[in-house]
């Protein structure tokens, strides 16, 4: 399997095999019981004539089904389809997970996507079986279940953390979706959470395998002290959420589970924070599908065998990601980190909990006083920050990939490497190759692939739609990182920042 399945027979074979790889990709609704399940549900496989497959749990809700109490489909990792796909439905789902409906309403979601509310509702209903309100409601139900089972928060705190407008609305939704009261749902948890005072602790589900050591090492090489900390098995950072400063830590425990501890200034920021963390760690990826597709090529099979479950890290904040990429586009990782440390120490906002990455207005106004290097590059960085600050450049997780690339390339000092790298990190686009990257080409040469940009690009077409993961493996395979400053981005970009 290389892409989400859509055929009835394929899906029916998946539920007959109770294949966990498909959890989160679709749900199985059974007309004889009026419940819907995840594909791996241990219950007896229903008869084909009683089965309807829905792309989302919201569509099953709208059709009058409730969640299975046995397999709890809402506990499955998120669908990898929203990263593989770049259409309106996928972009909408990413923004819904980011809390846009709760903050801006359906009209705000539609405006971000360039549609009227009515047209967006029609598009989503036709594509996903439910409109934006129903999809957002399903996301709230999932968040509420996660908090009820994984934390000791009161039901009222759970309601507002999940984005519900009232406790009654939360209670009604939980009963309708799960057929259980919030109290009954909480009783189903296996253990009580143990978190520091004021913190929330959750287990983050994901599809294995997971190259946790690799992603923590990636973070450790790029941390900005005061903002971020990383060890061989943990990563934490401070970041600004809509409701105020927040902090999170992800660590791998002795059972290889990923545990999230988080502190937020406003309970409503918790669900978007969890979504952000999942993007940072690429936890909605389908590593078995990716590894299977890439290892079908003899040149790549040893890489996949050596590092199964490779992830492509996402970004904590799209604006921050662009600035970090621009600062690092012509220098080494170490030099870029040094420049970012100086920028953060000079312009970052200090809170009681820690340091926040500088705001775009601060970088636009004072970045030239802190940054070092060619004047044109500094002007490009501060100009991009100013464009982000005044809204003339928009950069979000719900952007259309092609339109985002065009908007970035229109900015002075931003070339193809930066624009494509930002798409990889901000949108989670799984099919980005950066053939001009020096370290990537070195990795390609080390594993016997073409090292010249044009021939490497041609060869890599066979790895679609997983070229971002191919890139990650090639970076990992590079024998050493070039230490000299790179030429301008448009000719030879730097190693990944």
C-alpha positions as CSV (number, residue, x, y, z in Angstrom):
1,X,0.0,0.0,0.0
2,X,1.4,3.3,-1.0
3,X,-1.7,5.5,-0.9
4,X,-4.9,5.5,1.1
5,X,-7.3,3.0,-0.3
6,X,-10.7,4.0,-1.8
7,X,-12.0,0.8,-3.3
8,X,-14.8,-1.1,-1.3
9,X,-13.1,-4.5,-1.8
10,X,-9.7,-3.2,-0.7
11,X,-11.3,-1.6,2.4
12,X,-13.3,-4.7,3.2
13,X,-10.1,-6.8,3.0
14,X,-8.4,-4.4,5.4
15,X,-11.2,-4.7,8.0
16,X,-11.3,-8.5,7.6
17,X,-7.6,-8.5,8.3
18,X,-8.0,-6.0,11.2
19,X,-5.1,-4.1,9.6
20,X,-4.0,-1.3,11.9
21,X,-2.3,0.5,9.1
22,X,-5.6,1.8,7.9
23,X,-6.8,3.2,11.3
24,X,-7.5,6.8,10.8
25,X,-7.9,6.6,7.0
26,X,-11.5,5.7,7.0
27,X,-14.2,4.3,9.3
28,X,-16.5,1.3,8.9
29,X,-20.2,2.0,9.6
30,X,-22.4,-1.1,10.2
31,X,-26.1,-0.7,9.5
32,X,-27.2,-3.6,11.6
33,X,-25.7,-2.1,14.8
34,X,-25.7,1.6,13.9
35,X,-22.1,2.0,15.1
36,X,-18.9,2.8,13.3
37,X,-15.4,1.3,14.0
38,X,-11.8,1.7,13.1
39,X,-10.5,-0.8,10.5
40,X,-8.7,-2.8,13.2
41,X,-11.7,-3.3,15.5
42,X,-11.5,-6.7,17.1
43,X,-15.2,-7.3,16.7
44,X,-16.5,-9.9,14.2
45,X,-16.2,-8.6,10.7
46,X,-19.7,-7.5,9.5
47,X,-21.3,-8.8,6.4
48,X,-20.5,-6.7,3.3
49,X,-24.1,-5.8,2.7
50,X,-24.2,-4.2,6.1
51,X,-21.1,-2.1,5.6
52,X,-20.7,1.5,4.5
53,X,-17.3,3.1,4.5
54,X,-16.9,6.8,5.3
55,X,-13.8,9.0,4.9
56,X,-14.3,10.7,8.3
57,X,-16.0,10.0,11.6
58,X,-18.0,13.3,11.1
59,X,-19.6,11.7,8.0
60,X,-20.6,8.7,10.0
61,X,-22.0,11.0,12.7
62,X,-24.1,12.8,10.2
63,X,-25.4,9.5,8.8
64,X,-26.7,8.6,12.3
65,X,-23.9,6.2,13.6
66,X,-22.1,6.4,16.9
67,X,-18.6,5.4,17.8
68,X,-17.8,1.8,18.8
69,X,-17.2,1.5,22.5
70,X,-14.8,-1.4,21.9
71,X,-12.3,0.1,19.5
72,X,-12.9,3.8,20.0
73,X,-12.1,5.0,16.5
74,X,-11.6,8.5,17.7
75,X,-8.4,7.4,19.4
76,X,-6.7,6.4,16.1
77,X,-3.9,8.6,14.8
78,X,-5.0,11.3,12.3
79,X,-5.4,10.5,8.7
80,X,-2.2,10.7,6.5
81,X,-4.5,11.7,3.6
82,X,-4.5,15.3,4.8
83,X,-0.8,15.5,4.1
84,X,-0.8,13.4,0.9
85,X,-3.6,15.4,-0.5
86,X,-3.4,19.1,-1.3
87,X,-7.0,19.8,-2.3
88,X,-9.5,22.0,-0.6
89,X,-10.8,19.2,1.7
90,X,-7.3,18.4,3.0
91,X,-6.4,22.1,3.5
92,X,-9.7,22.5,5.4
93,X,-9.0,19.5,7.6
94,X,-5.6,20.9,8.5
95,X,-7.1,24.3,9.5
96,X,-9.9,22.7,11.4
97,X,-7.4,20.7,13.5
98,X,-5.6,24.0,14.0
99,X,-8.7,25.4,15.7
100,X,-9.7,27.9,13.0
101,X,-13.4,27.2,13.2
102,X,-13.4,27.8,17.0
103,X,-11.5,31.1,16.6
104,X,-12.9,32.5,13.4
105,X,-16.0,30.5,12.6
106,X,-16.9,28.8,9.3
107,X,-16.8,32.1,7.5
108,X,-13.2,32.6,8.7
109,X,-12.3,29.1,7.5
110,X,-13.9,29.7,4.1
111,X,-12.1,33.0,3.7
112,X,-8.8,31.4,4.3
113,X,-9.6,28.9,1.6
114,X,-10.9,31.5,-0.8
115,X,-14.5,30.3,-0.8
116,X,-17.9,31.4,0.4
117,X,-19.2,29.6,3.5
118,X,-22.0,28.0,1.4
119,X,-19.6,26.8,-1.4
120,X,-17.1,25.4,1.2
121,X,-19.9,23.5,2.9
122,X,-21.0,22.0,-0.4
123,X,-17.4,21.0,-1.3
124,X,-16.7,19.3,2.0
125,X,-20.1,17.6,2.2
126,X,-19.5,16.1,-1.3
127,X,-15.9,15.2,-0.6
128,X,-16.0,14.1,3.1
129,X,-19.6,13.5,3.8
130,X,-19.9,16.3,6.3
131,X,-19.8,20.1,6.3
132,X,-17.2,22.2,8.3
133,X,-19.4,22.5,11.4
134,X,-19.8,18.8,11.6
135,X,-16.1,18.2,11.0
136,X,-15.1,20.7,13.7
137,X,-17.6,19.1,16.0
138,X,-16.1,15.6,15.4
139,X,-12.7,17.1,16.1
140,X,-13.9,18.5,19.4
141,X,-15.3,15.1,20.3
142,X,-12.0,13.5,19.6
143,X,-10.2,16.0,21.7
144,X,-12.7,15.7,24.6
145,X,-12.3,11.9,24.5
146,X,-8.5,12.2,24.5
147,X,-8.6,14.6,27.6
148,X,-11.2,12.5,29.5
149,X,-9.2,9.4,29.1
150,X,-5.7,10.8,29.3
151,X,-5.9,13.5,32.0
152,X,-7.5,14.4,35.3
153,X,-9.1,17.6,34.0
154,X,-12.6,18.3,35.2
155,X,-15.4,17.8,32.7
156,X,-15.8,21.6,32.5
157,X,-12.2,22.1,31.7
158,X,-12.3,19.3,29.2
159,X,-15.3,21.0,27.5
160,X,-13.6,24.4,27.0
161,X,-10.2,22.8,26.2
162,X,-11.8,20.9,23.4
163,X,-13.4,24.0,22.0
164,X,-17.0,23.5,23.1
165,X,-19.0,26.6,23.8
166,X,-20.6,25.1,26.9
167,X,-20.4,22.1,29.2
168,X,-23.9,21.0,28.1
169,X,-22.8,21.1,24.5
170,X,-19.8,18.9,25.3
171,X,-22.0,16.5,27.3
172,X,-24.5,16.1,24.6
173,X,-21.9,15.6,21.9
174,X,-20.1,12.9,23.9
175,X,-23.3,11.0,24.5
176,X,-24.3,11.3,20.9
177,X,-20.9,10.3,19.5
178,X,-19.8,7.6,21.9
179,X,-23.1,6.5,23.5
180,X,-21.5,7.2,26.9
181,X,-21.5,10.1,29.4
182,X,-18.2,11.9,30.0
183,X,-18.0,10.1,33.3
184,X,-18.5,6.7,31.8
185,X,-15.9,7.5,29.1
186,X,-13.4,8.5,31.7
187,X,-13.9,5.2,33.6
188,X,-12.6,3.4,30.6
189,X,-9.1,4.7,30.9
190,X,-6.5,2.2,32.1
191,X,-4.3,4.5,34.2
192,X,-4.5,7.9,35.7
193,X,-2.2,10.6,34.3
194,X,0.7,11.9,36.4
195,X,1.8,15.4,35.5
196,X,3.4,18.3,37.2
197,X,1.1,20.8,38.8
198,X,-0.4,23.0,36.2
199,X,0.6,20.7,33.4
200,X,-1.4,18.3,31.2
201,X,0.1,15.0,30.2
202,X,-1.1,12.8,27.3
203,X,0.0,9.9,25.3
204,X,0.3,10.7,21.6
205,X,-0.8,7.9,19.3
206,X,1.1,7.2,16.2
207,X,1.6,4.5,13.5
208,X,4.8,2.6,14.0
209,X,7.6,2.2,13.4
210,X,9.0,5.6,14.5
211,X,12.5,6.8,14.2
212,X,12.3,8.7,17.5
213,X,16.1,8.8,18.0
214,X,16.5,10.4,14.7
215,X,13.9,13.1,15.1
216,X,15.1,14.0,18.6
217,X,18.7,14.2,17.2
218,X,17.4,16.5,14.5
219,X,15.8,18.8,17.1
220,X,18.9,18.7,19.3
221,X,21.2,20.0,16.5
222,X,18.9,23.0,15.9
223,X,17.7,24.0,19.3
224,X,17.7,27.7,20.3
225,X,18.5,27.8,24.1
226,X,15.8,29.4,26.1
227,X,13.2,28.6,23.5
228,X,14.0,24.9,23.0
229,X,15.7,22.0,24.8
230,X,16.4,18.6,23.5
231,X,18.0,15.3,24.6
232,X,18.3,11.9,23.0
233,X,14.7,11.1,24.1
234,X,12.9,14.4,24.6
235,X,12.2,17.8,23.1
236,X,10.6,20.8,24.7
237,X,9.9,24.4,23.6
238,X,8.0,27.6,24.4
239,X,5.8,29.0,21.7
240,X,3.1,31.6,21.3
241,X,-0.5,30.4,20.9
242,X,-3.6,32.5,20.1
243,X,-4.5,32.6,23.8
244,X,-1.0,33.4,25.1
245,X,2.4,31.7,25.8
246,X,2.5,27.9,25.9
247,X,5.0,25.2,26.6
248,X,5.3,21.6,25.7
249,X,7.6,18.6,26.2
250,X,7.5,15.4,24.2
251,X,9.5,12.5,25.5
252,X,9.7,8.8,24.7
253,X,9.1,6.5,27.7
254,X,10.5,3.0,28.4
255,X,7.6,1.5,26.4
256,X,8.4,3.6,23.3
257,X,5.3,5.7,23.8
258,X,5.4,9.4,23.1
259,X,4.2,11.4,26.1
260,X,3.2,15.0,25.8
261,X,3.3,17.4,28.7
262,X,1.9,20.8,28.0
263,X,1.0,24.1,29.7
264,X,-1.2,26.7,28.1
265,X,-2.4,30.1,29.1
266,X,-5.9,29.4,27.8
267,X,-7.6,26.0,27.8
268,X,-8.9,26.5,24.3
269,X,-5.3,26.5,23.0
270,X,-4.7,22.9,24.1
271,X,-6.3,21.2,21.1
272,X,-4.4,23.3,18.5
273,X,-1.2,22.8,20.5
274,X,-1.7,19.0,20.3
275,X,-2.2,19.3,16.5
276,X,0.9,21.5,16.3
277,X,3.0,18.9,18.2
278,X,1.7,16.1,15.9
279,X,2.8,18.1,12.9
280,X,6.2,18.8,14.4
281,X,6.8,15.1,14.9
282,X,5.0,14.0,11.7
283,X,2.8,11.6,13.8
284,X,0.0,11.2,11.2
285,X,2.3,9.7,8.7
286,X,1.9,6.1,7.5
287,X,5.5,4.8,7.8
288,X,4.7,1.3,6.6
289,X,3.2,2.6,3.4
290,X,6.1,5.0,2.9
291,X,8.8,2.4,3.7
292,X,7.1,-0.2,1.5
293,X,7.0,2.2,-1.5
294,X,10.6,3.4,-1.1
295,X,12.2,0.0,-0.3
296,X,10.8,-1.3,-3.6
297,X,13.8,0.5,-5.2
298,X,17.0,-1.5,-4.8
299,X,19.0,1.6,-4.2
300,X,16.8,2.6,-1.3
301,X,16.1,-0.7,0.4
302,X,19.2,-0.7,2.6
303,X,18.4,2.8,3.8
304,X,14.8,1.9,4.8
305,X,16.0,-1.3,6.5
306,X,18.6,0.7,8.5
307,X,16.1,3.5,9.5
308,X,12.5,2.3,9.4
309,X,9.8,4.9,10.3
310,X,11.7,8.0,9.2
311,X,9.8,11.2,9.9
312,X,10.0,14.6,8.2
313,X,9.8,17.2,11.0
314,X,7.1,19.9,10.7
315,X,7.1,23.4,12.1
316,X,5.9,25.0,15.4
317,X,5.0,28.2,13.6
318,X,4.9,28.9,9.8
319,X,6.2,32.4,10.2
320,X,9.1,31.3,12.4
321,X,9.9,28.5,10.0
322,X,10.3,30.9,7.1
323,X,12.7,33.1,9.1
324,X,14.7,30.1,10.2
325,X,15.0,28.8,6.7
326,X,16.1,32.2,5.3
327,X,18.7,32.7,8.0
328,X,20.1,29.2,7.3
329,X,19.9,29.2,3.6
330,X,23.5,30.0,2.8
331,X,25.4,28.8,5.9
332,X,25.9,25.6,8.0
333,X,23.5,24.4,10.6
334,X,25.9,25.4,13.3
335,X,26.3,29.0,11.9
336,X,22.5,29.3,11.5
337,X,21.9,28.2,15.0
338,X,24.4,30.8,16.3
339,X,22.6,33.5,14.3
340,X,19.2,32.4,15.6
341,X,20.5,32.4,19.2
342,X,21.6,36.0,18.8
343,X,18.3,37.0,17.2
344,X,16.3,35.3,20.0
345,X,18.3,36.7,22.8
346,X,18.1,40.2,21.4
347,X,14.5,40.3,20.2
348,X,12.7,37.4,21.8
349,X,9.9,38.0,24.3
350,X,10.8,36.8,27.8
351,X,7.9,35.3,29.8
352,X,7.8,33.8,33.3
353,X,8.1,30.4,31.7
354,X,10.8,31.0,29.1
355,X,11.8,32.7,25.9
356,X,9.5,33.1,22.8
357,X,10.8,33.3,19.3
358,X,10.8,37.0,18.1
359,X,7.7,38.3,16.5
360,X,7.6,39.3,12.9
361,X,7.2,43.1,13.8
362,X,10.2,42.9,16.0
363,X,12.3,41.2,13.3
364,X,11.1,43.7,10.7
365,X,12.0,46.7,12.9
366,X,15.2,45.5,14.6
367,X,16.5,42.5,12.7
368,X,19.0,44.5,10.8
369,X,20.6,45.6,14.1
370,X,21.2,42.0,15.2
371,X,21.7,39.9,12.0
372,X,25.1,39.6,10.4
373,X,26.0,38.9,6.8
374,X,25.4,40.3,3.4
375,X,23.2,43.3,3.4
376,X,20.9,41.9,0.7
377,X,20.3,38.8,2.8
378,X,19.5,40.8,5.9
379,X,17.2,43.0,3.9
380,X,15.4,40.0,2.5
381,X,14.8,38.5,6.0
382,X,13.5,41.7,7.5
383,X,11.4,42.3,4.4
384,X,9.8,38.9,4.7
385,X,9.1,39.5,8.4
386,X,7.5,42.9,7.5
387,X,5.3,41.2,4.8
388,X,4.2,38.6,7.3
389,X,3.5,41.2,9.9
390,X,1.3,43.4,7.7
391,X,-0.4,40.5,6.1
392,X,0.8,41.1,2.5
393,X,2.4,37.6,2.7
394,X,0.2,34.9,4.2
395,X,1.7,31.7,5.4
396,X,-0.4,29.0,7.1
397,X,-0.8,25.3,7.4
398,X,-3.8,25.4,5.2
399,X,-2.2,27.1,2.2
400,X,-2.5,25.7,-1.3
401,X,1.0,24.2,-2.0
402,X,1.4,25.7,-5.4
403,X,0.1,29.2,-4.4
404,X,2.3,29.2,-1.3
405,X,5.4,28.5,-3.4
406,X,4.5,31.2,-5.9
407,X,4.0,33.7,-3.1
408,X,7.3,32.9,-1.5
409,X,9.2,33.0,-4.8
410,X,7.8,36.5,-5.4
411,X,9.6,37.7,-2.3
412,X,13.1,39.2,-2.8
413,X,15.8,36.8,-1.6
414,X,13.7,33.7,-1.5
415,X,14.6,31.1,-4.1
416,X,13.3,27.6,-4.9
417,X,15.2,25.9,-2.1
418,X,13.6,28.0,0.6
419,X,10.2,28.0,-0.9
420,X,10.2,24.2,-1.3
421,X,11.7,23.6,2.1
422,X,9.1,25.7,3.8
423,X,6.4,23.7,2.0
424,X,7.9,20.5,3.3
425,X,8.0,21.8,6.9
426,X,4.9,24.0,7.1
427,X,2.4,22.0,5.0
428,X,3.8,18.6,5.7
429,X,4.0,18.1,1.9
430,X,5.3,14.5,1.5
431,X,6.6,14.9,-2.0
432,X,9.3,17.6,-2.0
433,X,12.8,17.0,-3.3
434,X,15.5,19.7,-2.9
435,X,18.0,18.6,-5.6
436,X,20.1,21.7,-5.3
437,X,20.9,21.0,-1.6
438,X,24.6,20.1,-1.1
439,X,24.1,17.7,1.7
440,X,21.2,15.9,0.0
441,X,23.3,15.4,-3.2
442,X,26.2,14.1,-1.0
443,X,23.9,11.6,0.5
444,X,22.7,10.6,-2.9
445,X,26.2,10.0,-4.1
446,X,27.0,8.0,-1.0
447,X,24.1,5.5,-1.7
448,X,24.8,5.2,-5.4
449,X,22.2,7.6,-6.7
450,X,22.9,10.4,-9.2
451,X,24.5,13.4,-7.5
452,X,23.8,15.9,-10.2
453,X,20.7,17.9,-9.6
454,X,18.9,17.3,-12.9
455,X,19.6,13.5,-13.0
456,X,18.7,13.2,-9.4
457,X,15.4,14.9,-10.0
458,X,14.7,12.6,-12.9
459,X,15.6,9.5,-10.8
460,X,13.5,10.6,-7.8
461,X,10.3,10.8,-9.8
462,X,10.0,7.1,-9.1
463,X,9.8,7.8,-5.4
464,X,6.7,10.0,-5.7
465,X,4.6,10.8,-3.7
466,X,7.2,10.3,-0.9
467,X,10.1,12.4,-2.1
468,X,10.2,14.4,1.2
469,X,11.0,11.1,3.0
470,X,13.5,10.2,0.3
471,X,15.2,13.6,1.0
472,X,15.3,12.8,4.7
473,X,17.0,9.5,4.1
474,X,19.5,11.1,1.8
475,X,20.3,13.8,4.3
476,X,20.9,11.1,6.9
477,X,23.2,9.3,4.5
478,X,25.4,12.3,3.7
479,X,29.0,11.3,4.8
480,X,29.8,14.7,6.2
481,X,28.3,18.2,6.2
482,X,30.0,20.7,4.0
483,X,31.5,23.4,6.3
484,X,32.1,26.2,3.9
485,X,29.5,28.9,3.4
486,X,27.4,28.2,0.4
487,X,27.0,30.3,-2.7
488,X,23.7,32.1,-3.2
489,X,20.6,30.0,-2.8
490,X,19.6,30.1,-6.4
491,X,22.8,28.2,-7.4
492,X,23.8,25.9,-4.5
493,X,21.6,25.9,-1.4
494,X,22.9,24.8,2.0
495,X,22.2,21.7,4.0
496,X,18.9,21.5,5.7
497,X,18.6,24.0,8.6
